Amino acid sequence: MIDFAKMNGLVPAVVQDDESDEVLMVGFMNDAALARTRETGFVTFFSRTRNTLWTKGETSGNRLAVRRILVDCDDDTLLVRVERQGDGNVCHTGERSCFFREI
Amino acid sequence: MIDFAKMNGLVPAVVQDDESDEVLMVGFMNDAALARTRETGFVTFFSRTRNTLWTKGETSGNRLAVRRILVDCDDDTLLVRVERQGDGNVCHTGERSCFFREI
């Protein structure tokens, strides 16, 4: 059972490349987004700003095919290991990962 | 500039082993936790349940020494690459990573 209660129905979902182990992005899933992800095999988030489900890559084609999903020790965070589709550039800026700037 | 506003003063912080690339845990940081992390060089989170800062490993000795901190494309999530100290078992259950159960 995933603990969606701690964050008003959402859990953070870390997306990691199953081959390179790069951390690609972090989104949020609600119960419906997780169900959609598992049913379709493609990573689907809940958009907090648009208040709707969205499948990563639905327009760009850079979808994220699920290999494995893990949950953390206190059941409130997901780690989704994926295979990249399309050109492999996960970030909307064209970078491979959304984490490309050091602070 | 980190966008703490989107989540009421907090951002998710993904902790990744800088050598093995394992995702170890996810916590939340507020502005003070990030400042403490950068000043001390050890990962410090804000505990939502205890409403206080806590340095990972402050009792167990399994602290997480910061190697690099990256921010994502929309400035609201951190990726902290670390070197494990102590016995290297990051999870309070004694596992190496908090993500040890597949769903």
N, CA and C atoms of all chains as a GROMACS GRO file, in nm:
protein
  618
    1MET      N    1   0.084  -0.120   0.000
    1MET     CA    2   0.000   0.000   0.000
    1MET      C    3   0.088   0.126   0.000
    2ILE      N    4   0.059   0.215  -0.090
    2ILE     CA    5   0.132   0.341  -0.097
    2ILE      C    6   0.062   0.444  -0.008
    3ASP      N    7   0.141   0.519   0.065
    3ASP     CA    8   0.085   0.620   0.157
    3ASP      C    9   0.069   0.754   0.084
    4PHE      N   10  -0.047   0.772   0.026
    4PHE     CA   11  -0.073   0.898  -0.046
    4PHE      C   12  -0.120   1.008   0.049
    5ALA      N   13  -0.151   0.972   0.173
    5ALA     CA   14  -0.214   1.069   0.264
    5ALA      C   15  -0.118   1.179   0.308
    6LYS      N   16   0.010   1.144   0.321
    6LYS     CA   17   0.105   1.239   0.381
    6LYS      C   18   0.117   1.369   0.302
    7MET      N   19   0.091   1.359   0.173
    7MET     CA   20   0.107   1.477   0.088
    7MET      C   21  -0.019   1.504   0.009
    8ASN      N   22  -0.134   1.499   0.075
    8ASN     CA   23  -0.261   1.535   0.010
    8ASN      C   24  -0.287   1.459  -0.119
    9GLY      N   25  -0.261   1.329  -0.114
    9GLY     CA   26  -0.295   1.246  -0.230
    9GLY      C   27  -0.183   1.224  -0.329
   10LEU      N   28  -0.067   1.280  -0.302
   10LEU     CA   29   0.045   1.268  -0.396
   10LEU      C   30   0.166   1.202  -0.332
   11VAL      N   31   0.246   1.138  -0.415
   11VAL     CA   32   0.380   1.094  -0.372
   11VAL      C   33   0.480   1.138  -0.478
   12PRO      N   34   0.602   1.173  -0.435
   12PRO     CA   35   0.707   1.200  -0.533
   12PRO      C   36   0.746   1.070  -0.604
   13ALA      N   37   0.773   1.081  -0.732
   13ALA     CA   38   0.818   0.966  -0.811
   13ALA      C   39   0.947   1.004  -0.882
   14VAL      N   40   1.055   0.939  -0.839
   14VAL     CA   41   1.186   0.963  -0.899
   14VAL      C   42   1.202   0.870  -1.018
   15VAL      N   43   1.239   0.926  -1.132
   15VAL     CA   44   1.257   0.846  -1.253
   15VAL      C   45   1.406   0.828  -1.279
   16GLN      N   46   1.446   0.701  -1.286
   16GLN     CA   47   1.588   0.668  -1.304
   16GLN      C   48   1.604   0.578  -1.426
   17ASP      N   49   1.704   0.607  -1.506
   17ASP     CA   50   1.732   0.524  -1.622
   17ASP      C   51   1.779   0.386  -1.575
   18ASP      N   52   1.714   0.282  -1.624
   18ASP     CA   53   1.745   0.147  -1.575
   18ASP      C   54   1.879   0.096  -1.626
   19GLU      N   55   1.932   0.159  -1.730
   19GLU     CA   56   2.062   0.114  -1.781
   19GLU      C   57   2.176   0.199  -1.730
   20SER      N   58   2.162   0.330  -1.741
   20SER     CA   59   2.272   0.420  -1.704
   20SER      C   60   2.268   0.462  -1.558
   21ASP      N   61   2.153   0.441  -1.492
   21ASP     CA   62   2.131   0.484  -1.353
   21ASP      C   63   2.126   0.636  -1.335
   22GLU      N   64   2.118   0.711  -1.446
   22GLU     CA   65   2.098   0.855  -1.433
   22GLU      C   66   1.961   0.885  -1.372
   23VAL      N   67   1.955   0.982  -1.283
   23VAL     CA   68   1.826   1.033  -1.237
   23VAL      C   69   1.778   1.133  -1.341
   24LEU      N   70   1.663   1.106  -1.399
   24LEU     CA   71   1.617   1.183  -1.515
   24LEU      C   72   1.524   1.297  -1.477
   25MET      N   73   1.432   1.271  -1.388
   25MET     CA   74   1.336   1.373  -1.347
   25MET      C   75   1.262   1.325  -1.223
   26VAL      N   76   1.190   1.416  -1.161
   26VAL     CA   77   1.102   1.383  -1.050
   26VAL      C   78   0.966   1.443  -1.079
   27GLY      N   79   0.862   1.364  -1.064
   27GLY     CA   80   0.726   1.414  -1.077
   27GLY      C   81   0.644   1.367  -0.959
   28PHE      N   82   0.516   1.396  -0.964
   28PHE     CA   83   0.427   1.348  -0.858
   28PHE      C   84   0.321   1.257  -0.917
   29MET      N   85   0.288   1.154  -0.841
   29MET     CA   86   0.180   1.064  -0.881
   29MET      C   87   0.073   1.064  -0.774
   30ASN      N   88  -0.051   1.062  -0.818
   30ASN     CA   89  -0.160   1.028  -0.728
   30ASN      C   90  -0.197   0.881  -0.756
   31ASP      N   91  -0.299   0.832  -0.690
   31ASP     CA   92  -0.338   0.693  -0.706
   31ASP      C   93  -0.371   0.663  -0.853
   32ALA      N   94  -0.439   0.754  -0.919
   32ALA     CA   95  -0.480   0.733  -1.058
   32ALA      C   96  -0.359   0.734  -1.152
   33ALA      N   97  -0.263   0.820  -1.125
   33ALA     CA   98  -0.143   0.827  -1.210
   33ALA      C   99  -0.062   0.699  -1.197
   34LEU      N  100  -0.051   0.648  -1.074
   34LEU     CA  101   0.022   0.521  -1.054
   34LEU      C  102  -0.052   0.407  -1.125
   35ALA      N  103  -0.184   0.405  -1.112
   35ALA     CA  104  -0.262   0.299  -1.178
   35ALA      C  105  -0.243   0.306  -1.330
   36ARG      N  106  -0.250   0.427  -1.386
   36ARG     CA  107  -0.232   0.445  -1.530
   36ARG      C  108  -0.091   0.401  -1.572
   37THR      N  109   0.008   0.436  -1.490
   37THR     CA  110   0.147   0.398  -1.519
   37THR      C  111   0.160   0.246  -1.525
   38ARG      N  112   0.098   0.178  -1.430
   38ARG     CA  113   0.110   0.033  -1.426
   38ARG      C  114   0.030  -0.033  -1.538
   39GLU      N  115  -0.085   0.022  -1.570
   39GLU     CA  116  -0.170  -0.037  -1.675
   39GLU      C  117  -0.105  -0.022  -1.813
   40THR      N  118  -0.050   0.098  -1.839
   40THR     CA  119   0.001   0.126  -1.973
   40THR      C  120   0.147   0.089  -1.989
   41GLY      N  121   0.221   0.086  -1.877
   41GLY     CA  122   0.364   0.061  -1.886
   41GLY      C  123   0.444   0.186  -1.918
   42PHE      N  124   0.377   0.302  -1.920
   42PHE     CA  125   0.447   0.428  -1.946
   42PHE      C  126   0.423   0.526  -1.831
   43VAL      N  127   0.528   0.596  -1.794
   43VAL     CA  128   0.523   0.684  -1.677
   43VAL      C  129   0.420   0.794  -1.697
   44THR      N  130   0.326   0.802  -1.605
   44THR     CA  131   0.220   0.903  -1.606
   44THR      C  132   0.220   0.974  -1.470
   45PHE      N  133   0.223   1.105  -1.474
   45PHE     CA  134   0.224   1.186  -1.352
   45PHE      C  135   0.092   1.256  -1.333
   46PHE      N  136   0.078   1.313  -1.214
   46PHE     CA  137  -0.030   1.408  -1.190
   46PHE      C  138   0.030   1.547  -1.194
   47SER      N  139  -0.021   1.632  -1.279
   47SER     CA  140   0.030   1.768  -1.287
   47SER      C  141  -0.037   1.854  -1.181
   48ARG      N  142   0.043   1.910  -1.090
   48ARG     CA  143  -0.012   1.995  -0.986
   48ARG      C  144  -0.060   2.127  -1.043
   49THR      N  145   0.008   2.176  -1.146
   49THR     CA  146  -0.031   2.307  -1.201
   49THR      C  147  -0.153   2.294  -1.292
   50ARG      N  148  -0.163   2.182  -1.366
   50ARG     CA  149  -0.275   2.168  -1.459
   50ARG      C  150  -0.387   2.081  -1.401
   51ASN      N  151  -0.361   2.022  -1.284
   51ASN     CA  152  -0.462   1.941  -1.215
   51ASN      C  153  -0.516   1.828  -1.302
   52THR      N  154  -0.423   1.759  -1.369
   52THR     CA  155  -0.466   1.650  -1.457
   52THR      C  156  -0.354   1.548  -1.470
   53LEU      N  157  -0.387   1.429  -1.517
   53LEU     CA  158  -0.285   1.329  -1.547
   53LEU      C  159  -0.215   1.367  -1.677
   54TRP      N  160  -0.085   1.339  -1.682
   54TRP     CA  161  -0.015   1.355  -1.809
   54TRP      C  162   0.092   1.247  -1.822
   55THR      N  163   0.093   1.188  -1.940
   55THR     CA  164   0.191   1.085  -1.969
   55THR      C  165   0.314   1.153  -2.027
   56LYS      N  166   0.426   1.133  -1.961
   56LYS     CA  167   0.552   1.193  -2.007
   56LYS      C  168   0.578   1.150  -2.152
   57GLY      N  169   0.602   1.246  -2.238
   57GLY     CA  170   0.635   1.216  -2.376
   57GLY      C  171   0.515   1.198  -2.467
   58GLU      N  172   0.397   1.229  -2.416
   58GLU     CA  173   0.277   1.205  -2.498
   58GLU      C  174   0.278   1.292  -2.624
   59THR      N  175   0.341   1.408  -2.616
   59THR     CA  176   0.352   1.490  -2.738
   59THR      C  177   0.488   1.474  -2.806
   60SER      N  178   0.596   1.469  -2.726
   60SER     CA  179   0.731   1.461  -2.785
   60SER      C  180   0.765   1.322  -2.837
   61GLY      N  181   0.693   1.221  -2.787
   61GLY     CA  182   0.730   1.083  -2.822
   61GLY      C  183   0.836   1.026  -2.730
   62ASN      N  184   0.894   1.110  -2.645
   62ASN     CA  185   0.998   1.062  -2.553
   62ASN      C  186   0.934   1.002  -2.428
   63ARG      N  187   0.862   0.894  -2.451
   63ARG     CA  188   0.796   0.829  -2.339
   63ARG      C  189   0.896   0.749  -2.256
   64LEU      N  190   0.856   0.716  -2.137
   64LEU     CA  191   0.941   0.644  -2.043
   64LEU      C  192   0.876   0.509  -2.014
   65ALA      N  193   0.934   0.403  -2.066
   65ALA     CA  194   0.878   0.269  -2.049
   65ALA      C  195   0.923   0.212  -1.915
   66VAL      N  196   0.828   0.167  -1.837
   66VAL     CA  197   0.858   0.122  -1.701
   66VAL      C  198   0.926  -0.015  -1.703
   67ARG      N  199   1.037  -0.025  -1.633
   67ARG     CA  200   1.102  -0.155  -1.613
   67ARG      C  201   1.068  -0.210  -1.474
   68ARG      N  202   1.082  -0.125  -1.372
   68ARG     CA  203   1.053  -0.167  -1.235
   68ARG      C  204   1.004  -0.046  -1.156
   69ILE      N  205   0.921  -0.071  -1.057
   69ILE     CA  206   0.880   0.035  -0.964
   69ILE      C  207   0.911  -0.011  -0.823
   70LEU      N  208   0.982   0.073  -0.749
   70LEU     CA  209   1.013   0.042  -0.609
   70LEU      C  210   0.951   0.148  -0.520
   71VAL      N  211   0.923   0.108  -0.397
   71VAL     CA  212   0.869   0.202  -0.299
   71VAL      C  213   0.968   0.210  -0.184
   72ASP      N  214   0.971   0.324  -0.117
   72ASP     CA  215   1.070   0.338  -0.010
   72ASP      C  216   1.017   0.280   0.121
   73CYS      N  217   1.102   0.284   0.221
   73CYS     CA  218   1.076   0.214   0.348
   73CYS      C  219   0.952   0.265   0.418
   74ASP      N  220   0.916   0.390   0.399
   74ASP     CA  221   0.794   0.438   0.465
   74ASP      C  222   0.679   0.461   0.367
   75ASP      N  223   0.688   0.398   0.253
   75ASP     CA  224   0.575   0.384   0.160
   75ASP      C  225   0.524   0.515   0.101
   76ASP      N  226   0.606   0.621   0.105
   76ASP     CA  227   0.554   0.748   0.056
   76ASP      C  228   0.636   0.808  -0.058
   77THR      N  229   0.723   0.730  -0.119
   77THR     CA  230   0.800   0.778  -0.233
   77THR      C  231   0.825   0.661  -0.328
   78LEU      N  232   0.818   0.688  -0.457
   78LEU     CA  233   0.839   0.584  -0.558
   78LEU      C  234   0.969   0.608  -0.634
   79LEU      N  235   1.031   0.498  -0.675
   79LEU     CA  236   1.146   0.503  -0.764
   79LEU      C  237   1.108   0.420  -0.887
   80VAL      N  238   1.101   0.487  -1.002
   80VAL     CA  239   1.056   0.421  -1.124
   80VAL      C  240   1.176   0.406  -1.216
   81ARG      N  241   1.212   0.284  -1.243
   81ARG     CA  242   1.326   0.258  -1.332
   81ARG      C  243   1.273   0.235  -1.473
   82VAL      N  244   1.330   0.309  -1.566
   82VAL     CA  245   1.270   0.316  -1.700
   82VAL      C  246   1.369   0.294  -1.812
   83GLU      N  247   1.311   0.268  -1.928
   83GLU     CA  248   1.385   0.270  -2.054
   83GLU      C  249   1.334   0.391  -2.132
   84ARG      N  250   1.425   0.474  -2.179
   84ARG     CA  251   1.384   0.593  -2.254
   84ARG      C  252   1.341   0.556  -2.395
   85GLN      N  253   1.238   0.623  -2.443
   85GLN     CA  254   1.202   0.606  -2.583
   85GLN      C  255   1.228   0.737  -2.658
   86GLY      N  256   1.205   0.737  -2.787
   86GLY     CA  257   1.227   0.857  -2.868
   86GLY      C  258   1.376   0.890  -2.873
   87ASP      N  259   1.407   1.019  -2.867
   87ASP     CA  260   1.547   1.059  -2.880
   87ASP      C  261   1.624   1.050  -2.748
   88GLY      N  262   1.555   1.013  -2.643
   88GLY     CA  263   1.624   0.991  -2.516
   88GLY      C  264   1.648   1.117  -2.436
   89ASN      N  265   1.608   1.231  -2.490
   89ASN     CA  266   1.623   1.357  -2.417
   89ASN      C  267   1.498   1.379  -2.333
   90VAL      N  268   1.510   1.354  -2.205
   90VAL     CA  269   1.393   1.353  -2.119
   90VAL      C  270   1.343   1.494  -2.087
   91CYS      N  271   1.434   1.588  -2.072
   91CYS     CA  272   1.395   1.722  -2.030
   91CYS      C  273   1.337   1.801  -2.148
   92HIS      N  274   1.239   1.885  -2.116
   92HIS     CA  275   1.177   1.965  -2.221
   92HIS      C  276   1.273   2.068  -2.279
   93THR      N  277   1.386   2.092  -2.210
   93THR     CA  278   1.487   2.184  -2.261
   93THR      C  279   1.575   2.118  -2.368
   94GLY      N  280   1.559   1.986  -2.383
   94GLY     CA  281   1.643   1.914  -2.478
   94GLY      C  282   1.760   1.844  -2.413
   95GLU      N  283   1.773   1.861  -2.282
   95GLU     CA  284   1.881   1.790  -2.211
   95GLU      C  285   1.839   1.645  -2.187
   96ARG      N  286   1.937   1.561  -2.163
   96ARG     CA  287   1.908   1.419  -2.138
   96ARG      C  288   1.833   1.401  -2.007
   97SER      N  289   1.870   1.479  -1.905
   97SER     CA  290   1.807   1.472  -1.773
   97SER      C  291   1.764   1.612  -1.733
   98CYS      N  292   1.661   1.620  -1.651
   98CYS     CA  293   1.621   1.753  -1.600
   98CYS      C  294   1.722   1.809  -1.501
   99PHE      N  295   1.812   1.727  -1.453
   99PHE     CA  296   1.913   1.773  -1.354
   99PHE      C  297   2.043   1.800  -1.428
  100PHE      N  298   2.058   1.918  -1.484
  100PHE     CA  299   2.177   1.948  -1.562
  100PHE      C  300   2.249   2.072  -1.510
  101ARG      N  301   2.199   2.131  -1.401
  101ARG     CA  302   2.264   2.250  -1.348
  101ARG      C  303   2.310   2.226  -1.206
  102GLU      N  304   2.437   2.250  -1.180
  102GLU     CA  305   2.490   2.236  -1.045
  102GLU      C  306   2.470   2.368  -0.971
  103ILE      N  307   2.440   2.360  -0.844
  103ILE     CA  308   2.427   2.484  -0.767
  103ILE      C  309   2.540   2.491  -0.665
  104MET      N  310   1.832   3.037  -0.803
  104MET     CA  311   1.723   3.048  -0.704
  104MET      C  312   1.636   2.923  -0.706
  105ILE      N  313   1.618   2.867  -0.589
  105ILE     CA  314   1.534   2.748  -0.578
  105ILE      C  315   1.390   2.794  -0.553
  106ASP      N  316   1.296   2.729  -0.620
  106ASP     CA  317   1.155   2.764  -0.607
  106ASP      C  318   1.092   2.684  -0.492
  107PHE      N  319   1.097   2.742  -0.374
  107PHE     CA  320   1.038   2.675  -0.258
  107PHE      C  321   0.887   2.700  -0.249
  108ALA      N  322   0.836   2.793  -0.328
  108ALA     CA  323   0.696   2.835  -0.312
  108ALA      C  324   0.596   2.729  -0.356
  109LYS      N  325   0.634   2.649  -0.454
  109LYS     CA  326   0.538   2.557  -0.514
  109LYS      C  327   0.486   2.453  -0.415
  110MET      N  328   0.569   2.424  -0.313
  110MET     CA  329   0.528   2.322  -0.216
  110MET      C  330   0.537   2.375  -0.074
  111ASN      N  331   0.486   2.496  -0.055
  111ASN     CA  332   0.478   2.553   0.081
  111ASN      C  333   0.612   2.555   0.153
  112GLY      N  334   0.715   2.597   0.081
  112GLY     CA  335   0.845   2.613   0.146
  112GLY      C  336   0.937   2.494   0.137
  113LEU      N  337   0.893   2.388   0.072
  113LEU     CA  338   0.975   2.266   0.064
  113LEU      C  339   1.005   2.228  -0.081
  114VAL      N  340   1.117   2.160  -0.100
  114VAL     CA  341   1.144   2.094  -0.227
  114VAL      C  342   1.188   1.951  -0.199
  115PRO      N  343   1.151   1.858  -0.287
  115PRO     CA  344   1.204   1.722  -0.271
  115PRO      C  345   1.354   1.723  -0.300
  116ALA      N  346   1.427   1.641  -0.224
  116ALA     CA  347   1.571   1.627  -0.246
  116ALA      C  348   1.602   1.478  -0.261
  117VAL      N  349   1.643   1.441  -0.381
  117VAL     CA  350   1.678   1.302  -0.411
  117VAL      C  351   1.825   1.283  -0.377
  118VAL      N  352   1.855   1.181  -0.299
  118VAL     CA  353   1.993   1.155  -0.261
  118VAL      C  354   2.044   1.035  -0.341
  119GLN      N  355   2.154   1.059  -0.413
  119GLN     CA  356   2.210   0.956  -0.500
  119GLN      C  357   2.357   0.935  -0.465
  120ASP      N  358   2.397   0.810  -0.458
  120ASP     CA  359   2.537   0.776  -0.430
  120ASP      C  360   2.622   0.823  -0.548
  121ASP      N  361   2.724   0.903  -0.520
  121ASP     CA  362   2.804   0.961  -0.627
  121ASP      C  363   2.895   0.858  -0.694
  122GLU      N  364   2.915   0.744  -0.629
  122GLU     CA  365   3.000   0.642  -0.692
  122GLU      C  366   2.918   0.533  -0.761
  123SER      N  367   2.820   0.479  -0.689
  123SER     CA  368   2.744   0.367  -0.745
  123SER      C  369   2.622   0.412  -0.825
  124ASP      N  370   2.582   0.540  -0.808
  124ASP     CA  371   2.462   0.594  -0.872
  124ASP      C  372   2.331   0.536  -0.818
  125GLU      N  373   2.337   0.461  -0.707
  125GLU     CA  374   2.213   0.415  -0.644
  125GLU      C  375   2.134   0.535  -0.591
  126VAL      N  376   2.002   0.531  -0.607
  126VAL     CA  377   1.917   0.628  -0.539
  126VAL      C  378   1.896   0.576  -0.397
  127LEU      N  379   1.935   0.656  -0.300
  127LEU     CA  380   1.939   0.609  -0.162
  127LEU      C  381   1.813   0.644  -0.084
  128MET      N  382   1.767   0.766  -0.099
  128MET     CA  383   1.649   0.810  -0.027
  128MET      C  384   1.600   0.942  -0.087
  129VAL      N  385   1.481   0.981  -0.046
  129VAL     CA  386   1.428   1.112  -0.082
  129VAL      C  387   1.379   1.179   0.046
  130GLY      N  388   1.418   1.304   0.064
  130GLY     CA  389   1.367   1.381   0.177
  130GLY      C  390   1.322   1.516   0.126
  131PHE      N  391   1.284   1.600   0.218
  131PHE     CA  392   1.243   1.736   0.181
  131PHE      C  393   1.336   1.836   0.247
  132MET      N  394   1.366   1.942   0.173
  132MET     CA  395   1.446   2.052   0.227
  132MET      C  396   1.366   2.181   0.219
  133ASN      N  397   1.379   2.262   0.323
  133ASN     CA  398   1.336   2.400   0.312
  133ASN      C  399   1.462   2.486   0.293
  134ASP      N  400   1.445   2.614   0.289
  134ASP     CA  401   1.559   2.703   0.267
  134ASP      C  402   1.668   2.682   0.373
  135ALA      N  403   1.626   2.666   0.497
  135ALA     CA  404   1.722   2.649   0.608
  135ALA      C  405   1.794   2.515   0.598
  136ALA      N  406   1.723   2.411   0.558
  136ALA     CA  407   1.786   2.280   0.546
  136ALA      C  408   1.890   2.279   0.435
  137LEU      N  409   1.858   2.346   0.324
  137LEU     CA  410   1.955   2.355   0.215
  137LEU      C  411   2.076   2.437   0.259
  138ALA      N  412   2.052   2.545   0.329
  138ALA     CA  413   2.164   2.627   0.378
  138ALA      C  414   2.253   2.546   0.472
  139ARG      N  415   2.190   2.473   0.564
  139ARG     CA  416   2.267   2.390   0.658
  139ARG      C  417   2.347   2.283   0.584
  140THR      N  418   2.283   2.224   0.483
  140THR     CA  419   2.350   2.120   0.403
  140THR      C  420   2.475   2.177   0.336
  141ARG      N  421   2.461   2.297   0.280
  141ARG     CA  422   2.575   2.356   0.209
  141ARG      C  423   2.683   2.402   0.306
  142GLU      N  424   2.644   2.455   0.421
  142GLU     CA  425   2.742   2.503   0.518
  142GLU      C  426   2.822   2.389   0.579
  143THR      N  427   2.752   2.281   0.615
  143THR     CA  428   2.817   2.172   0.687
  143THR      C  429   2.876   2.067   0.594
  144GLY      N  430   2.822   2.058   0.472
  144GLY     CA  431   2.866   1.954   0.381
  144GLY      C  432   2.799   1.820   0.407
  145PHE      N  433   2.700   1.818   0.497
  145PHE     CA  434   2.626   1.695   0.525
  145PHE      C  435   2.477   1.716   0.502
  146VAL      N  436   2.415   1.615   0.443
  146VAL     CA  437   2.273   1.627   0.403
  146VAL      C  438   2.185   1.649   0.526
  147THR      N  439   2.109   1.758   0.522
  147THR     CA  440   2.015   1.795   0.628
  147THR      C  441   1.879   1.819   0.566
  148PHE      N  442   1.780   1.753   0.622
  148PHE     CA  443   1.643   1.766   0.571
  148PHE      C  444   1.557   1.846   0.668
  149PHE      N  445   1.438   1.881   0.618
  149PHE     CA  446   1.334   1.932   0.707
  149PHE      C  447   1.235   1.818   0.730
  150SER      N  448   1.214   1.782   0.855
  150SER     CA  449   1.118   1.677   0.887
  150SER      C  450   0.978   1.735   0.892
  151ARG      N  451   0.891   1.685   0.804
  151ARG     CA  452   0.753   1.733   0.802
  151ARG      C  453   0.677   1.686   0.925
  152THR      N  454   0.710   1.568   0.974
  152THR     CA  455   0.636   1.515   1.089
  152THR      C  456   0.683   1.578   1.220
  153ARG      N  457   0.814   1.606   1.229
  153ARG     CA  458   0.865   1.663   1.354
  153ARG      C  459   0.883   1.814   1.346
  154ASN      N  460   0.863   1.870   1.228
  154ASN     CA  461   0.870   2.014   1.208
  154ASN      C  462   1.003   2.074   1.251
  155THR      N  463   1.112   2.005   1.213
  155THR     CA  464   1.245   2.050   1.253
  155THR      C  465   1.348   2.003   1.151
  156LEU      N  466   1.465   2.067   1.154
  156LEU     CA  467   1.575   2.020   1.071
  156LEU      C  468   1.635   1.893   1.131
  157TRP      N  469   1.678   1.804   1.046
  157TRP     CA  470   1.751   1.687   1.097
  157TRP      C  471   1.859   1.648   0.998
  158THR      N  472   1.978   1.625   1.052
  158THR     CA  473   2.089   1.583   0.969
  158THR      C  474   2.089   1.432   0.962
  159LYS      N  475   2.078   1.380   0.840
  159LYS     CA  476   2.079   1.235   0.820
  159LYS      C  477   2.202   1.175   0.884
  160GLY      N  478   2.183   1.076   0.969
  160GLY     CA  479   2.296   1.005   1.030
  160GLY      C  480   2.347   1.071   1.157
  161GLU      N  481   2.276   1.171   1.209
  161GLU     CA  482   2.328   1.242   1.326
  161GLU      C  483   2.335   1.149   1.448
  162THR      N  484   2.249   1.049   1.454
  162THR     CA  485   2.259   0.951   1.564
  162THR      C  486   2.332   0.824   1.519
  163SER      N  487   2.303   0.775   1.399
  163SER     CA  488   2.364   0.648   1.355
  163SER      C  489   2.509   0.664   1.311
  164GLY      N  490   2.548   0.788   1.277
  164GLY     CA  491   2.682   0.808   1.222
  164GLY      C  492   2.687   0.788   1.071
  165ASN      N  493   2.578   0.740   1.015
  165ASN     CA  494   2.575   0.719   0.870
  165ASN      C  495   2.539   0.848   0.798
  166ARG      N  496   2.626   0.945   0.813
  166ARG     CA  497   2.600   1.073   0.749
  166ARG      C  498   2.625   1.064   0.599
  167LEU      N  499   2.574   1.163   0.528
  167LEU     CA  500   2.586   1.167   0.384
  167LEU      C  501   2.664   1.292   0.346
  168ALA      N  502   2.788   1.273   0.304
  168ALA     CA  503   2.874   1.386   0.269
  168ALA      C  504   2.844   1.431   0.127
  169VAL      N  505   2.818   1.560   0.113
  169VAL     CA  506   2.777   1.614  -0.017
  169VAL      C  507   2.895   1.623  -0.113
  170ARG      N  508   2.876   1.570  -0.232
  170ARG     CA  509   2.974   1.588  -0.339
  170ARG      C  510   2.928   1.698  -0.436
  171ARG      N  511   2.803   1.690  -0.479
  171ARG     CA  512   2.747   1.788  -0.573
  171ARG      C  513   2.599   1.803  -0.546
  172ILE      N  514   2.547   1.922  -0.573
  172ILE     CA  515   2.402   1.942  -0.568
  172ILE      C  516   2.358   1.998  -0.702
  173LEU      N  517   2.257   1.935  -0.760
  173LEU     CA  518   2.201   1.982  -0.887
  173LEU      C  519   2.055   2.019  -0.866
  174VAL      N  520   2.008   2.111  -0.948
  174VAL     CA  521   1.868   2.151  -0.943
  174VAL      C  522   1.806   2.118  -1.078
  175ASP      N  523   1.677   2.088  -1.078
  175ASP     CA  524   1.616   2.050  -1.205
  175ASP      C  525   1.575   2.173  -1.287
  176CYS      N  526   1.523   2.146  -1.406
  176CYS     CA  527   1.497   2.252  -1.503
  176CYS      C  528   1.398   2.355  -1.456
  177ASP      N  529   1.306   2.317  -1.368
  177ASP     CA  530   1.211   2.418  -1.320
  177ASP      C  531   1.236   2.458  -1.175
  178ASP      N  532   1.356   2.432  -1.129
  178ASP     CA  533   1.408   2.488  -1.003
  178ASP      C  534   1.334   2.444  -0.877
  179ASP      N  535   1.260   2.332  -0.885
  179ASP     CA  536   1.183   2.293  -0.768
  179ASP      C  537   1.215   2.154  -0.714
  180THR      N  538   1.326   2.096  -0.759
  180THR     CA  539   1.368   1.965  -0.708
  180THR      C  540   1.520   1.960  -0.708
  181LEU      N  541   1.575   1.900  -0.603
  181LEU     CA  542   1.720   1.890  -0.591
  181LEU      C  543   1.766   1.745  -0.608
  182LEU      N  544   1.885   1.732  -0.662
  182LEU     CA  545   1.952   1.602  -0.669
  182LEU      C  546   2.085   1.618  -0.596
  183VAL      N  547   2.101   1.545  -0.487
  183VAL     CA  548   2.220   1.559  -0.404
  183VAL      C  549   2.304   1.434  -0.419
  184ARG      N  550   2.422   1.451  -0.473
  184ARG     CA  551   2.512   1.336  -0.495
  184ARG      C  552   2.608   1.330  -0.376
  185VAL      N  553   2.615   1.213  -0.316
  185VAL     CA  554   2.680   1.202  -0.186
  185VAL      C  555   2.780   1.087  -0.179
  186GLU      N  556   2.862   1.097  -0.074
  186GLU     CA  557   2.948   0.987  -0.034
  186GLU      C  558   2.894   0.938   0.100
  187ARG      N  559   2.871   0.809   0.112
  187ARG     CA  560   2.816   0.755   0.237
  187ARG      C  561   2.923   0.745   0.344
  188GLN      N  562   2.884   0.777   0.465
  188GLN     CA  563   2.977   0.756   0.576
  188GLN      C  564   2.924   0.645   0.665
  189GLY      N  565   3.000   0.608   0.768
  189GLY     CA  566   2.957   0.501   0.858
  189GLY      C  567   2.955   0.368   0.786
  190ASP      N  568   2.855   0.286   0.818
  190ASP     CA  569   2.850   0.152   0.758
  190ASP      C  570   2.790   0.153   0.618
  191GLY      N  571   2.745   0.269   0.573
  191GLY     CA  572   2.695   0.280   0.436
  191GLY      C  573   2.552   0.235   0.418
  192ASN      N  574   2.489   0.189   0.527
  192ASN     CA  575   2.348   0.149   0.521
  192ASN      C  576   2.263   0.271   0.549
  193VAL      N  577   2.206   0.326   0.445
  193VAL     CA  578   2.138   0.455   0.456
  193VAL      C  579   2.001   0.442   0.522
  194CYS      N  580   1.932   0.333   0.496
  194CYS     CA  581   1.796   0.319   0.547
  194CYS      C  582   1.796   0.280   0.695
  195HIS      N  583   1.698   0.332   0.767
  195HIS     CA  584   1.690   0.300   0.910
  195HIS      C  585   1.657   0.152   0.934
  196THR      N  586   1.614   0.081   0.829
  196THR     CA  587   1.587  -0.062   0.841
  196THR      C  588   1.715  -0.144   0.833
  197GLY      N  589   1.826  -0.078   0.798
  197GLY     CA  590   1.952  -0.149   0.783
  197GLY      C  591   1.984  -0.182   0.638
  198GLU      N  592   1.895  -0.147   0.548
  198GLU     CA  593   1.922  -0.169   0.405
  198GLU      C  594   2.015  -0.060   0.354
  199ARG      N  595   2.080  -0.087   0.242
  199ARG     CA  596   2.171   0.012   0.184
  199ARG      C  597   2.096   0.133   0.131
  200SER      N  598   1.978   0.110   0.074
  200SER     CA  599   1.895   0.217   0.020
  200SER      C  600   1.755   0.203   0.076
  201CYS      N  601   1.683   0.315   0.085
  201CYS     CA  602   1.544   0.307   0.131
  201CYS      C  603   1.453   0.242   0.026
  202PHE      N  604   1.501   0.231  -0.097
  202PHE     CA  605   1.420   0.171  -0.204
  202PHE      C  606   1.461   0.026  -0.222
  203PHE      N  607   1.404  -0.062  -0.142
  203PHE     CA  608   1.445  -0.203  -0.149
  203PHE      C  609   1.327  -0.295  -0.177
  204ARG      N  610   1.209  -0.238  -0.197
  204ARG     CA  611   1.092  -0.323  -0.223
  204ARG      C  612   1.031  -0.287  -0.357
  205GLU      N  613   1.015  -0.388  -0.440
  205GLU     CA  614   0.952  -0.367  -0.570
  205GLU      C  615   0.800  -0.382  -0.554
  206ILE      N  616   0.726  -0.301  -0.625
  206ILE     CA  617   0.580  -0.315  -0.619
  206ILE      C  618   0.529  -0.362  -0.755
   0.00000   0.00000   0.00000
